[in-house]
Structure formats: structure tokens, C-alpha cells
Amino acid sequence: MSAVSPACSVVVATRNRPRLVLDTVGSILAGSVVPGELVVVDQSGEPNAELSRLEHPACDVRLIRSSSVGVSAAKNAGIAAATRNVLVFTDDDVLVDPEWLHALVGALARDGDRTVVVGRVVAGPPEVEDAEAVSITPEGKAEVHRGRLTIDPLAGNNWACFRGALAEVGTFDERLGPGARFPSADDNDLGFRLLEAGYTIRYVPEALLVHRTWRAGGDLRRLEWVYGRGQGAFLAKHMSLRDAHMLKRLKTTIAWKQPIRRGANGHDAVYLAGVLSAAAQWLVEERLLPRLTVRVRRSR
């Protein structure tokens, strides 16, 4: 019989992946340690009858139907609905290792409330023809991340924190992430805010999950656009003439992804186009236009 982590809520956002999310939830409930609470926020067009009937003797399985749009909005709804002090986040297209939750929560308990714990993500076997894996964590040893970085160490589908961390820095920016105007980098943005607030992000490879390889390879160019758009908006959000950090990161991205770079491919060009277009759009829509609106109102 599984042990229980009573102070832990696992939050899963899902939309129109009825079979995948059932498998995800099943793997969580089959772990050596189960959460005290599992909150599934479902934005699907049709109710998932099988999901609504799921029960577990040691875990409060809660299904929340939501008409909101976007993963960030769903996760924020899950945070608001969760009742436990430790919050764990994963996606609806993964399978977790039996020791996954034990490793995440154990590391968090050892390090304390100024730490965020991130686990490892590996690719599952191909499930469709020409399948390609995405959002995979590179192999590596346990490490600790602090302060200003040139990478984004928060893996949005495999991480945990104390509730107080999100109370301090805020929850997910609903302008970012799948389904939003800028459809990725919601985790990059939150990770950056946590690091800026002095939190440590600890990578714990023992907290393992499998990202199912269910996307066809033909989708990858579209995903490069999606990832570029989110990253460009994220960089522009935190960009400042008084603080060159994000400007330097943008320059590094341009240098690495430029289409004329030796060995660059079409995916690099698509990603870079997404970055630059979204950065420009963010600066106009989120910086320039609000300031102009305020000035017009004051002049009246």
C-alpha cells in the first residue's frame, strides 16, 4: 500500500486529452507515495466521465471543470482550489516514476521553504509514426541554481514548492503559456521571478517522469514558433534599459539561433522569428500602448 504525503497537493491542468490525462493520474495514484490531494483542472469541451469517477482511499481526487482558456489560467485555478501547503505541478501527457513524488517532496522537506525542487524529464517510446520528443531535461547530476542565470531551470511539468513561494512572487502569468496570447514560457517567467526573489531552484534527477512521445515530427516546426513566441514575450516582459540582463539574453539568443549560423536549420529561423515578433508585440501592447492611454486620459 502506498504511503501518503498529507501536506501535498498535486495540480494537473488538462484540455481535450481524455486518455492521456487518465494515464497520468493513474501513474500518480500508483506511486510509492501519493499526495493528500490531487487537483485536476479540466478545460476540455466535453466532460471526462471516467476522470470524474476516479477515487483513491488515501488521496482526495478533485476534478474541477473550468471554462477558462490557457494552461496558466488552469494552473492558477488549481492553486486556488488546492488546500495543502506543498504544491506539485505536472502535465497531462506524462507518466511518473513510482518514486517521483517521494523524491520531489523529500528534497523540498530537506531544503526548506526558500527552495523550489525540479525533477528530471525523459522521453517515452514513440507512440506515433515519425514521433519526436519535446520538453526533455538533459542528463546531468543534481545541481542548485541561484541568482541571475542564462538558462531557465524551472521545468514546468515536474516541480514543487511551498505555497508561500507563490504567495510572495505571484502565480502564473496568464498572458503566457499554452492557450494564451504568448503560448509558452510561463514556467520560465515564474522561475525567473522566484530566482529574483532569492529562492533556490534545486534539480533532483531522482524525481523522474516520462514525457510521452505522442507528437509527430511534422509538428516540431510549429512548436519552434510556439516556444519562440513565448520566450520573446518573457524576455521583453523583464527587459529594462536600467538592467541589461534580459537584453544580453536576447542578444545571445539571436547569435545562437540566427539562420546563417553554421549548421543552423529551418527550425532555428522559425524560433528566432517567434522570439523577435513576440518581443516587439509585448513591448508595444504591454508597455507602449498602456502608457499612451494613461497620457491621453491625463490630457483630457
C-alpha positions as CSV (number, residue, x, y, z in Angstrom):
1,M,0.0,0.0,0.0
2,S,1.3,3.5,-0.8
3,A,2.4,5.9,1.8
4,V,0.7,9.3,1.9
5,S,2.1,12.8,1.8
6,P,-0.8,14.6,3.5
7,A,0.6,18.1,3.2
8,C,0.9,17.8,-0.6
9,S,-1.4,18.8,-3.4
10,V,-0.6,17.8,-7.0
11,V,-2.0,20.1,-9.6
12,V,-2.7,18.8,-13.2
13,A,-4.1,21.0,-16.0
14,T,-5.7,19.3,-18.9
15,R,-7.6,20.1,-22.1
16,N,-9.0,17.6,-24.7
17,R,-6.6,14.8,-23.8
18,P,-9.0,12.4,-22.1
19,R,-7.0,9.2,-22.4
20,L,-3.6,10.8,-21.7
21,V,-4.7,12.5,-18.5
22,L,-6.3,9.3,-17.2
23,D,-2.9,7.6,-17.7
24,T,-1.1,10.5,-15.9
25,V,-3.5,10.4,-13.0
26,G,-3.3,6.6,-12.8
27,S,0.5,6.8,-12.6
28,I,0.4,9.4,-9.8
29,L,-2.0,7.3,-7.8
30,A,0.1,4.1,-8.3
31,G,3.2,5.8,-6.8
32,S,5.0,4.6,-3.7
33,V,3.8,7.9,-2.1
34,V,0.5,9.5,-3.1
35,P,-0.4,13.1,-2.5
36,G,-3.0,14.0,0.2
37,E,-4.8,15.8,-2.6
38,L,-4.9,15.6,-6.4
39,V,-6.5,18.6,-8.2
40,V,-7.2,18.1,-11.9
41,V,-8.4,21.3,-13.7
42,D,-10.2,20.3,-16.9
43,Q,-10.7,22.9,-19.6
44,S,-12.0,20.3,-22.2
45,G,-15.0,20.9,-24.3
46,E,-16.6,17.7,-23.1
47,P,-16.7,16.2,-19.6
48,N,-14.4,13.3,-18.9
49,A,-16.7,10.8,-17.3
50,E,-14.0,8.3,-16.4
51,L,-11.9,11.0,-14.7
52,S,-14.9,12.2,-12.7
53,R,-15.4,8.7,-11.2
54,L,-11.8,8.3,-10.1
55,E,-11.3,7.7,-6.3
56,H,-8.5,6.7,-4.1
57,P,-8.7,5.6,-0.4
58,A,-5.8,7.8,0.7
59,C,-5.9,10.7,-1.7
60,D,-8.7,13.3,-2.2
61,V,-9.1,13.3,-6.0
62,R,-10.8,16.5,-7.1
63,L,-11.9,17.3,-10.6
64,I,-12.6,21.0,-11.4
65,R,-14.3,21.8,-14.7
66,S,-13.2,25.2,-16.0
67,S,-14.3,27.4,-18.9
68,S,-11.1,29.4,-18.7
69,V,-8.6,29.3,-21.5
70,G,-4.9,28.5,-21.2
71,V,-2.7,26.3,-19.1
72,S,-1.6,29.2,-16.8
73,A,-5.2,30.0,-16.0
74,A,-5.9,26.3,-15.3
75,K,-2.9,26.1,-13.0
76,N,-3.9,29.2,-11.2
77,A,-7.3,27.7,-10.7
78,G,-5.7,24.6,-9.3
79,I,-3.5,26.6,-6.9
80,A,-6.6,28.5,-5.7
81,A,-8.5,25.2,-5.2
82,A,-5.7,23.3,-3.6
83,T,-5.8,23.1,0.2
84,R,-2.3,21.8,1.1
85,N,0.9,23.6,1.9
86,V,3.1,21.8,-0.7
87,L,2.2,22.3,-4.3
88,V,3.4,20.0,-7.0
89,F,2.9,20.6,-10.8
90,T,2.9,18.2,-13.7
91,D,1.2,17.9,-17.1
92,D,-1.5,15.7,-18.6
93,D,0.8,13.8,-21.1
94,V,3.4,12.3,-18.7
95,L,3.8,9.1,-16.7
96,V,5.5,9.5,-13.3
97,D,8.0,7.1,-11.8
98,P,6.7,5.3,-8.7
99,E,9.3,7.2,-6.6
100,W,8.6,10.5,-8.3
101,L,6.6,12.2,-5.5
102,H,8.7,10.8,-2.8
103,A,11.9,12.3,-4.4
104,L,10.3,15.7,-5.0
105,V,8.7,16.2,-1.6
106,G,11.6,14.7,0.2
107,A,14.0,17.1,-1.3
108,L,11.7,20.0,-0.6
109,A,11.3,19.0,3.1
110,R,15.1,18.7,3.5
111,D,15.9,22.1,1.9
112,G,13.1,24.2,3.4
113,D,10.7,26.9,2.2
114,R,13.2,29.0,0.3
115,T,13.7,26.2,-2.2
116,V,11.9,25.0,-5.3
117,V,12.6,21.5,-6.5
118,V,12.6,20.4,-10.1
119,G,12.8,16.8,-11.4
120,R,14.1,15.1,-14.5
121,V,12.0,14.6,-17.6
122,V,12.9,11.8,-20.1
123,A,11.3,10.8,-23.4
124,G,9.0,7.9,-23.7
125,P,9.0,5.4,-26.6
126,P,7.4,6.7,-29.9
127,E,3.7,6.3,-29.9
128,V,3.0,7.5,-33.5
129,E,4.9,7.3,-36.7
130,D,7.8,9.9,-37.0
131,A,7.3,10.8,-33.4
132,E,9.6,13.4,-31.8
133,A,10.2,14.1,-28.1
134,V,9.9,17.6,-26.7
135,S,10.5,19.3,-23.3
136,I,13.1,16.9,-22.2
137,T,15.6,17.5,-19.4
138,P,19.3,17.0,-20.4
139,E,21.1,14.3,-18.4
140,G,23.0,15.7,-15.5
141,K,23.9,15.5,-11.8
142,A,21.9,17.1,-9.0
143,E,22.6,20.8,-9.1
144,V,21.5,24.0,-7.4
145,H,20.6,27.2,-9.2
146,R,20.6,30.7,-7.7
147,G,20.6,34.3,-8.8
148,R,20.9,35.6,-12.4
149,L,21.2,32.9,-15.0
150,T,21.4,32.5,-18.8
151,I,19.2,29.4,-18.6
152,D,15.7,28.7,-17.4
153,P,15.9,25.8,-14.9
154,L,12.2,25.6,-13.9
155,A,10.7,22.6,-15.7
156,G,7.0,23.4,-15.9
157,N,5.8,19.8,-15.9
158,N,7.9,18.5,-13.0
159,W,8.4,20.8,-10.0
160,A,7.3,21.5,-6.4
161,C,7.3,24.4,-4.0
162,F,5.7,25.6,-0.7
163,R,2.6,27.6,-1.1
164,G,4.3,30.6,0.5
165,A,6.7,30.9,-2.5
166,L,3.8,31.7,-4.9
167,A,2.2,34.0,-2.3
168,E,5.4,36.0,-2.4
169,V,6.2,36.2,-6.1
170,G,2.7,35.6,-7.6
171,T,1.2,32.8,-9.6
172,F,1.4,32.1,-13.3
173,D,1.2,35.0,-15.8
174,E,-1.9,34.2,-17.8
175,R,-0.6,36.1,-20.8
176,L,2.0,33.3,-21.2
177,G,1.7,29.6,-21.7
178,P,-0.1,27.2,-24.0
179,G,-3.5,28.6,-25.0
180,A,-2.5,32.2,-24.2
181,R,-1.6,35.1,-26.4
182,F,2.1,34.2,-26.0
183,P,1.9,30.4,-25.9
184,S,4.9,29.2,-23.9
185,A,7.5,30.4,-21.3
186,D,5.0,30.6,-18.4
187,D,7.4,28.4,-16.4
188,N,10.5,30.5,-17.5
189,D,8.7,33.6,-16.2
190,L,7.8,32.1,-12.9
191,G,11.2,30.6,-12.4
192,F,12.9,33.9,-13.1
193,R,10.6,35.6,-10.5
194,L,11.5,33.0,-7.9
195,L,15.2,33.4,-8.5
196,E,14.9,37.2,-8.4
197,A,13.2,36.9,-5.0
198,G,16.1,34.9,-3.7
199,Y,14.7,31.4,-4.0
200,T,16.9,28.4,-4.8
201,I,15.9,26.0,-7.6
202,R,17.3,22.5,-6.9
203,Y,17.4,19.9,-9.7
204,V,16.7,16.4,-8.3
205,P,17.2,13.8,-11.1
206,E,15.7,11.1,-8.9
207,A,12.3,12.8,-9.3
208,L,11.7,11.2,-12.7
209,L,8.9,11.3,-15.1
210,V,8.4,10.2,-18.7
211,H,7.1,12.7,-21.2
212,R,5.1,10.7,-23.7
213,T,6.3,10.9,-27.3
214,W,2.9,11.3,-28.9
215,R,3.6,14.3,-31.3
216,A,4.5,13.6,-34.9
217,G,7.8,15.1,-36.1
218,G,5.9,17.4,-38.5
219,D,4.6,19.3,-35.5
220,L,8.1,20.4,-34.5
221,R,8.4,23.5,-36.7
222,R,5.1,24.7,-35.3
223,L,6.4,24.1,-31.8
224,E,9.6,26.1,-32.5
225,W,7.3,29.0,-33.4
226,V,5.3,28.5,-30.2
227,Y,8.4,28.3,-28.0
228,G,10.0,31.3,-29.7
229,R,6.9,33.4,-29.2
230,G,6.7,32.6,-25.5
231,Q,10.4,33.2,-25.0
232,G,10.3,36.5,-26.8
233,A,7.4,37.8,-24.7
234,F,9.1,36.6,-21.5
235,L,12.4,38.4,-22.3
236,A,10.5,41.6,-23.2
237,K,8.4,41.4,-20.1
238,H,11.5,41.7,-17.9
239,M,13.6,43.9,-20.2
240,S,14.8,47.2,-19.0
241,L,17.3,49.9,-20.1
242,R,18.4,50.1,-16.5
243,D,19.0,46.4,-16.2
244,A,20.8,44.8,-19.2
245,H,20.3,41.2,-18.2
246,M,17.4,40.4,-20.5
247,L,18.9,42.4,-23.3
248,K,22.0,40.3,-23.1
249,R,19.9,37.2,-23.1
250,L,18.1,38.4,-26.2
251,K,21.4,39.1,-27.9
252,T,22.7,35.6,-27.0
253,T,19.5,34.0,-28.4
254,I,19.9,35.9,-31.7
255,A,23.5,34.9,-32.0
256,W,22.8,31.3,-31.4
257,K,19.6,30.9,-33.4
258,Q,20.5,33.2,-36.4
259,P,19.6,31.4,-39.7
260,I,23.0,32.0,-41.2
261,R,24.9,30.3,-38.3
262,R,26.8,27.3,-39.5
263,G,24.7,24.2,-39.0
264,A,21.5,26.2,-38.4
265,N,18.3,24.8,-39.8
266,G,14.8,25.9,-40.6
267,H,13.7,25.3,-37.1
268,D,16.2,27.9,-35.8
269,A,14.8,30.5,-38.2
270,V,11.3,29.8,-37.1
271,Y,12.2,30.0,-33.4
272,L,14.1,33.3,-33.9
273,A,11.2,34.8,-35.9
274,G,8.9,33.9,-33.0
275,V,11.2,35.4,-30.4
276,L,11.6,38.7,-32.2
277,S,7.9,39.1,-33.3
278,A,6.7,38.4,-29.8
279,A,9.2,40.7,-28.1
280,A,8.2,43.5,-30.4
281,Q,4.5,42.8,-29.8
282,W,4.9,42.7,-26.0
283,L,6.8,46.0,-25.9
284,V,4.1,47.7,-28.0
285,E,1.0,46.1,-26.4
286,E,2.1,45.8,-22.8
287,R,4.5,48.8,-22.4
288,L,3.9,51.5,-25.1
289,L,0.1,51.4,-25.5
290,P,-0.8,51.4,-21.8
291,R,1.5,54.5,-21.3
292,L,-0.1,56.3,-24.2
293,T,-3.5,55.5,-22.9
294,V,-2.6,57.0,-19.5
295,R,-1.2,60.1,-21.1
296,V,-4.3,60.6,-23.2
297,R,-6.5,60.3,-20.1
298,R,-4.4,62.8,-18.2
299,S,-4.5,65.3,-21.0
300,R,-8.3,65.4,-21.1
